[in-house]
Amino acid sequence: MALRANRLPANSAGRCRPGRGNVPGRQRRGAILVLSTVLMLVLAGMVALSVDLGYVYTVRTELKRATDAAALAGAGALPEGAEVAYLRAVDFLLRNPVANRAVLGEENRLARLTEFLETNPDAVTFEVGHWDVVTREFVASTDHPSAVRVVAHLRGAPLFFGRIFGRQSFDLHAESIARFQPRDIVLVLDFSASMNDDSELRRISEFGESWRQHIEAEVLETWKELGAPQFGSLPRQPDYVTLVGRTPSRSCEPLIRVKFLEYEQRVYVESTKDLSNVVVQYSDGSTQRYENLSGKTGIFGSGAKSIARIWVKSGCNQSNDGPGYGERFEASWTNDNTRIKQWFGLDRVPYPFPQGSWDEYINYVKSSSFIHGAKYRKKYGILTLVNYWLEQRPKFTETPVLWRTSVEPVHSLKQAVAVFVDHLKRVRTDDRLGLALYNSPDGTALLEQPLSADMDIVATTVFERQAGHYDRFTNIGAGLRQGWEELDARGRPNAKKVIVLMTDGWANRPTSNPREYAIEQARIAVSKGYQILAISFGVEADAQLMEEIARIGKGQHFRIPGGISVEEYREQLISVFRQIADDHPLALVK
């Protein structure tokens, strides 16, 4: 019997139809729904977590920004004291909103700030001290602190979704440390001869007669500071030389003394016998006769014309110059240095200093335009002698004692530098100070003190220098060059480098284009990243040049005008140096 195989339909080959009770597709759809729900919950949790974490990080950034501002503000106020620095730091901390918390308004700010500190005693930790650049650690100290540490604590800041996970809020703290950035400062100072000018007699004609008493007192004070030395019979108040007549050979002959009064254009006559007549001859050749005189003294002359010579008839004296003419006295004799030295006793005392002489002093009094303007021409005395030293022989090699005196304006500069150094030392900022004078034996500039942490030596050196110490002239460009060369040689990489340039005059060295040379050196300094602060001091200072140098040097120009009292400009100069000292650059170190 033949067997027949069962044949399946072509479209169903290899497949079998499931039973109605087994439906896999529906099972898969149910699993995906469950899985999607779980994943959505996880995703929602992750979103909630990321929102809260992002918020926490944002608040942390805000808090750090607030402590940075507080630390910088507190450090900047350190020169005013730790208590002021503390209040300033907290004030700036609260000026920066953190986690949308309210910031103190401007109204009654100090009272509200005090209230905040009383009600939140643990919100802010504030310390003063120093930053150790080697260990990079903050060291708390109240001994001239130069850095502050601020730690702010934020507690109970609410989370958005944290409560889902059982967390309602979070706490944060941030720490910032700010310090003064160290500075390398080179003082470039003008010690030209003009730094004596405000204590010289020239100021009487320049500023007016109302200044006479003050200026003369200044000159006499200089003499006293030198020990009030006496030279021959020189009087304090300058006087004309007295011409002494012939020594009497008979009892009827007089001894006559005569002074030609330069500014009065008259002549004073004194005799030991009664005067009979005086004949005055003027420089234009005309004569005037005074007769029937009585007494032993008199003043003669028109007061309008200069006198060339006189004849004095007294007692039984006579001359061969004409009938009734007495003894003759020539005005030209007042120019005779030998007579002048003899009258004032200078022929019996040596000139006291290494350079200069009595003859040079006498010639100076006869010819100086400044002496003439002060109405002291041909008048000899302590006032004109001291003025001769200040104007004609100011160098240390010439008159090596003038640095001890308080002549102006150099004395005010010395005081300002002393205040400057004291203020630098008030806060330990690791500043260093150097000193250059653009007044050197070769007419350029001289580095007196290299950059050093020993600032007292700078103040001492300045005090021991006198106006025109090495040279009389003003080479501002050479001073700037000396300043930037010192910063090149010894400036520290992490320090701000500053040149403080001061002058009371005009650049007059080098002889070719001195102002352009100064500007050129300023441009070189700023190309190296150095800042220039400029101080122009006095009526004769080139303020326009100093303004230009400060602009090039990305600094500030301080203008102290002349024509004011010494007390006024001294205080202004001290204020400027104090301001520069206190203008500490600040840096965040953490």
Phi, psi and omega in degrees: 000131181277138179267139178248130180278141176286134180253135179269158176295147185300321183281000181242011182299132176077000181241152175230141184280125180288164178279164182295333183281355184238105184237088183296322182301316178296323178297318181295319179298323178293321179294320180295321179298316179295315181298319179297319179297316179296315181296322179296322177295317178297315180298318178298320178296320179293320177297315179299317179295317181294323178298312181293320179295317177299321179294318179298314180296322178297315180295321178299317178298316179298319181293320179294321177298321180293318179289327174300312180298320181294317181295317179296318180295317179295318179297320180295335181265002182303322178300341180271358179114155184295324181294316177296319179299321179297310180297321180295320180295313180294323178302312180289331175299316183280348175286342182257112182294138178231127179056037177061021178279148188297143176257144179300135177283172182285332183290128180052044189297315182296318179297318181289328176294316178298320179296319179299315182294327179289323182273345180229065187295338183258007185287329186227132170251126184231130178223149172246153181174220183221151177258120179277111185288342180278306181275348183054049178231152176271130180243113181294135180193143176258006180273098181047059185299148180233004180213157176230150177238126180238126174239123179251136181248125176248119183237140174074030176286129187286146173265157179280311185241004184298332181298336177299326182258014177083017179241116186270329187206179179216158178243145177220159168217153178223145182236136175223143177231127178235148180218167172286132173288131181296150179238144167252112187243128173249117173280124178245103193246149179270111174243040175288171185295337181292348179287005171258349199300327184287354175247021179249157182295342178303329183293342180296312179285332182281320184259342178114162183299335180297342180270352189304308184300318181294313183295316180297323177296323178297315182295317179294326177296322176300316178300317179295322179293339175274002179101011180050052181292148178250135181238110182058230179245025178302125179279161175299307180274121185302147181219160177288156173292143177259124176275126182256128182284191182296144175289129183300137175254346177230158183294336180275352181273143181266166165254121188248140174236139185225138172238124172274115185271103189304308188277333179279344185053044177223177180225138179257132182236137177223130181228156176276352175239162177299142178283139176258304175208158177227131176248126181251129173247128182270167183294342177272004178095346180286159180232159176219132185246132177248118185237173178054045182277160174222151181091173187256356180225162176182160175242130188229156179124160184282336186080359182240343182230145179288149186259132179267318181199166175218159171239133183242117176260121182206137182061224182254020181287163179197170175218172179266015185273349179162161181295129179081000178278131178269207184293140184263141175228128182261137175297329180296337179295338179289351176265001182279108183300325180296314178300318183296313180297321179295315182298318182267007175073016182283344177286351182253358180231141179286151173296136195277348189235167188300324182230149187107175180196167177294322179295320179295319177299314181296317179296324177297315181296328180283335192239343186293130177293327179291320176295319179297317180296331178272004179065041177235016180299131181064021174249129187243134181175183184300319181301311182285332177293311179298321179296324176301315178297315184294321186271317188260332184228059184275345187292153181298325179288345182261307181228083194282024181239356187291338179296339181282347188266168182255039179294152185247149008267004185297327179295320178296323177297318179299316179295320180296320178294321178298317177296319179303312180296317179301318180290324176297326182278346181298327180236129181282095185252001185064023175294152172232152187228137175233168184221128172232141175245128174268068180197092186228164183303331181266009176081012179250247180216163186222130173279106181280320181219125176290167178305130184203153174283346177277088184281336181299329181292332176292312179300319180295317180297316178300317181298327185270011176253151179239161179301132185069029188306309180255330187200159185271346196260175190236100180249082184296320180299317179296324177296316177298318179298316178300324179294310182288332176294322177293321176295323175299316188284321189232001179294143181271145183300325185268003185261148171280134187251125188227138170248126175254109185255130181228139173212156173243007185216203181251144176297125178229011173218141358295165185295338179257117175052058182295323181291318179296324178296320178297316179296320178301316180292327176296319179295322177297316181298315183289332177295339178267001179089016181265141179266145178238124172253130187243138178235117172256132196226113175104165186293335184263004182286146177275081184296326181296317178296316182294325175297318180294318180295318179296322179295315178297318184278009178054039180237212184228145176254127178252120183255119176245105187287161175266189179074015178239170183293156179303318181299321181292309184287333175297315179295321178295317180295317177299318180299319180296312181295325177295318180297318178295318181297321184277351183275065183283129171290141183252153180215138172278127179251351176200000000 
